[in-house]
Amino acid sequence: MRALITGRNGQLGGSLANTLSPLGDLLVVGRGELDLSHPETIAPFLNENKPTLIVNAAAYTQVDKAETDKDAAFAVNEAAPYELATWAKKNDAPMIHYSTDYVFDGSGENYWREEDPTGPLGVYGESKLAGDNAVCAISGSAMILRTSWVYSAEGQCFLTTMLKLGAERPALSIVDDQIGAPTPASWLAAMTANILIGNRGDGWRDAFDKSPQIYHIAPSGVCSWYGFAEAIFTVARDRGMPLAIETLTPIPSEDYPTPAKRPHNSRLDTQKFRTRFDAEFPNWRDLLAKILG
């Protein structure tokens, strides 16, 4: 196997570089080597490097900025996956592409299934849905993994932001009416590796069907952002981390306005993935405890 992994400097790309290393030769690239905002450069790069597996962990993820930067969001989230999937099909290279709960409108309280109607609330979700549709339209051996609330112990994300603010401020107000499952990038990468690593050599191809498949993948259990923050501070205190935070106040979304509207319901039904790959998903709280050591 010669696997191309995009998004080297992102939370997920870095984790994938570690977890997929036992599978074979990895080419892990960032914007410096392959700038997905210029999709016309993708095919020449792939022709030169000839990967046998493409793992696209790169994305335009600045949800609020996307509202005024639509062309850039669609270039990275739609046009780039289309080019990757087109080359992958022509060259018999399966592809894994990561997507998001933002493709749904966040209504109701049910868990979203892969076949449920989509309805993004903003440009970021629209661009990611367009990317999903583009990959599916190519009809190659592609796997789209939709997940939610990705975080890690490093970089800029909700976990690191809460730890920083919690060490500096005695009081915080956190949105309590958006529900989802916090997903560690390292766990998502490990789950990706698990569905490939069991079959060395060309056996890893057995994870892919002949046509594109969409799977939802997130830990079990759900919480609000307020509940996530509360859990972060509880574990941090247990670990002896310095915290100034004393008061955590739940607030509705309208009290924390943002340029882009967020979905209220990001619950994902993961039964299809669990059945296909015989997988068991741990609770998000257990994963948080591991991330914080």
C-alpha positions in Angstrom: 0.0 0.0 0.0 1.1 3.6 -0.7 -1.4 5.8 1.1 -1.8 9.5 0.5 -3.1 11.4 3.6 -4.1 15.0 3.3 -4.4 17.5 6.1 -1.0 16.8 7.8 -1.3 19.9 10.0 -4.9 19.3 11.1 -6.1 17.4 14.1 -7.2 14.3 12.2 -4.4 14.3 9.6 -1.7 14.1 12.2 -3.5 11.3 14.1 -3.9 9.3 10.9 -0.2 9.6 10.1 0.5 7.8 13.4 -2.3 5.1 13.3 -1.9 4.1 9.6 1.9 3.8 9.6 1.7 0.0 10.1 -0.1 -0.4 6.8 2.7 0.6 4.6 4.2 3.6 2.8 2.5 6.8 3.8 2.7 10.1 2.0 1.4 12.7 4.5 0.9 16.1 2.9 -0.1 19.6 4.0 -0.8 22.7 2.0 2.8 23.2 1.2 3.0 20.0 -0.8 -0.6 19.9 -2.1 -2.8 23.0 -1.8 -6.4 21.7 -2.1 -7.6 25.3 -2.6 -6.2 24.9 -6.1 -7.9 21.7 -7.3 -6.2 21.9 -10.7 -3.0 20.9 -9.0 -4.4 17.6 -7.6 -4.3 15.3 -10.7 -0.6 16.2 -11.6 0.4 15.6 -8.0 -1.3 12.2 -7.9 0.1 11.2 -11.3 3.6 11.9 -9.9 3.1 10.1 -6.6 0.7 7.3 -7.6 -1.0 6.4 -4.3 -3.0 3.2 -4.0 -5.1 4.6 -1.2 -6.3 8.2 -0.7 -7.3 9.4 2.8 -8.7 12.9 2.6 -8.5 14.4 6.1 -8.2 18.0 4.8 -11.1 20.4 4.9 -12.1 24.1 5.1 -13.5 24.0 8.6 -13.8 27.7 9.6 -17.5 27.6 10.0 -18.1 31.3 10.5 -15.5 32.6 8.0 -17.0 30.4 5.3 -20.1 32.6 5.3 -18.1 35.3 3.6 -15.4 33.0 2.0 -17.7 30.8 0.0 -15.5 30.2 -3.0 -12.6 29.0 -0.8 -14.8 26.7 1.2 -16.3 25.1 -1.9 -12.9 24.8 -3.6 -11.5 22.7 -0.7 -14.7 20.9 0.4 -16.2 20.2 -3.0 -13.9 20.7 -5.9 -10.9 19.0 -4.3 -12.7 15.9 -3.2 -14.1 15.6 -6.7 -10.7 15.7 -8.2 -9.3 13.2 -5.7 -12.2 10.8 -6.3 -12.0 11.2 -10.0 -8.3 10.2 -10.0 -8.9 7.5 -7.5 -11.5 5.8 -9.7 -9.4 6.0 -12.8 -6.4 4.5 -11.0 -8.2 1.9 -8.9 -7.3 3.6 -5.7 -10.0 3.4 -2.9 -10.6 6.6 -1.1 -11.7 7.6 2.4 -13.2 11.0 2.8 -14.3 12.7 6.1 -17.5 14.7 6.4 -19.7 16.3 9.1 -22.9 16.4 11.0 -23.4 20.0 9.5 -24.9 18.4 6.4 -28.1 18.1 8.4 -30.4 20.9 9.5 -30.2 19.9 13.2 -33.9 19.6 13.7 -35.7 17.3 16.1 -34.1 14.9 18.6 -33.7 11.7 16.5 -30.3 10.3 15.6 -29.5 11.1 11.9 -29.2 8.2 9.6 -27.1 8.1 6.4 -30.2 8.1 4.2 -32.0 10.9 6.0 -32.7 14.2 4.1 -29.9 16.7 4.3 -30.4 20.4 4.8 -27.2 22.4 5.8 -27.8 25.7 7.7 -24.7 27.5 6.3 -21.9 27.6 3.7 -19.7 25.2 5.6 -22.3 22.5 5.7 -23.4 23.2 2.1 -19.8 22.9 0.9 -19.2 19.6 2.8 -22.5 18.2 1.5 -21.5 19.2 -2.0 -18.2 17.3 -1.4 -20.1 14.2 -0.3 -22.3 14.3 -3.4 -19.3 14.9 -5.6 -17.5 11.8 -4.3 -20.6 9.7 -4.6 -21.2 10.9 -8.1 -17.9 9.5 -9.2 -19.1 6.0 -8.2 -15.7 4.6 -7.2 -14.6 2.6 -4.2 -15.0 5.4 -1.8 -16.0 5.6 1.9 -17.4 8.8 3.4 -17.1 8.9 7.2 -19.4 11.6 8.7 -18.6 12.5 12.3 -19.2 15.3 14.8 -17.5 17.7 17.2 -13.9 16.6 16.5 -11.3 17.6 19.0 -7.8 16.8 20.2 -5.4 17.5 23.0 -3.5 19.9 20.9 -4.2 22.7 18.4 -7.2 25.0 18.4 -10.4 23.2 19.3 -13.1 23.2 22.0 -11.1 21.2 24.5 -8.0 23.3 24.4 -10.0 26.5 24.3 -11.9 25.4 27.5 -8.7 24.5 29.3 -7.2 27.8 28.4 -10.2 29.9 29.4 -10.9 27.8 32.5 -7.4 28.5 33.7 -7.8 32.2 33.2 -11.4 33.1 34.0 -13.6 32.4 37.1 -16.9 32.3 35.1 -17.9 31.1 31.6 -21.2 30.9 29.8 -21.6 27.9 27.4 -24.3 27.0 24.9 -26.6 24.3 26.2 -29.1 23.6 23.4 -26.8 22.1 20.7 -26.4 18.3 21.2 -23.8 16.0 19.7 -21.1 13.5 20.5 -17.5 14.9 21.1 -15.2 12.8 18.9 -11.4 12.7 19.6 -9.4 12.9 16.4 -7.1 10.1 17.7 -10.0 7.8 18.2 -11.4 8.5 14.8 -8.0 7.8 13.3 -7.8 4.6 15.2 -11.2 3.4 14.0 -10.1 4.2 10.5 -7.0 2.1 11.0 -9.0 -0.8 12.5 -11.1 -1.3 9.4 -8.0 -1.5 7.3 -5.2 -2.9 9.5 -6.8 -6.3 10.0 -5.9 -7.3 6.4 -2.3 -6.6 5.4 -1.2 -6.6 1.8 -4.1 -6.0 -0.6 -6.6 -7.4 1.9 -7.3 -3.9 3.2 -9.3 -3.3 0.0 -12.0 -5.6 1.4 -13.1 -2.7 3.6 -14.4 -0.9 0.5 -17.5 -1.8 -1.6 -17.6 -1.3 -5.3 -19.8 1.8 -5.0 -19.4 4.7 -2.6 -20.7 4.2 1.0 -21.5 6.8 3.6 -21.1 5.9 7.3 -21.8 7.8 10.5 -19.1 7.4 13.1 -19.0 9.0 16.6 -18.7 7.8 20.2 -21.7 6.6 22.1 -23.6 9.0 24.3 -24.3 12.7 23.6 -24.1 16.0 25.4 -24.4 19.7 24.9 -21.4 22.0 24.6 -22.2 23.0 28.2 -22.1 19.4 29.2 -18.9 18.8 27.3 -17.3 21.8 29.1 -18.5 20.6 32.5 -17.0 17.2 31.8 -13.7 18.8 30.7 -13.4 20.8 33.9 -14.3 17.8 36.1 -11.6 15.6 34.5 -9.1 18.4 34.5 -9.6 18.9 38.3 -9.2 15.2 38.8 -5.9 15.4 37.0 -4.7 18.3 39.1 -4.7 20.8 36.3 -4.7 24.5 37.4 -8.2 26.0 37.0 -9.6 29.4 37.9 -13.2 28.5 36.7 -15.8 28.5 39.5 -19.0 29.2 37.7 -20.2 27.6 34.5 -23.5 28.9 33.2 -25.7 27.2 30.5 -27.1 29.6 27.9 -29.3 29.2 24.7 -27.7 29.7 21.2 -29.4 33.0 20.8 -27.4 34.4 23.7 -24.2 33.5 21.8 -24.8 34.8 18.2 -22.4 33.7 15.5 -22.2 34.5 11.7 -23.1 30.9 10.9 -26.0 29.1 12.4 -25.2 25.8 14.2 -27.4 22.7 14.1 -29.2 22.0 17.4 -29.3 18.3 16.9 -26.1 16.6 15.8 -26.9 13.1 17.0 -25.6 10.5 14.5 -27.0 7.0 14.1 -23.9 4.8 13.8 -25.6 1.4 13.4 -24.5 1.0 9.8 -20.8 1.4 10.6 -21.0 -0.8 13.7 -22.8 -3.6 11.7 -20.5 -3.4 8.6 -17.3 -3.5 10.6 -18.4 -5.3 13.8 -17.3 -2.3 15.9 -18.1 -1.3 19.4 -18.1 2.4 20.3 -17.0 3.7 23.7 -18.7 6.5 25.5 -17.5 10.0 24.8 -16.8 10.6 28.5 -14.4 7.6 28.7 -12.6 8.9 25.6 -12.3 12.3 27.1 -10.7 10.9 30.3 -8.1 9.1 28.1 -7.3 12.2 26.1 -6.6 14.2 29.3 -4.5 11.3 30.7 
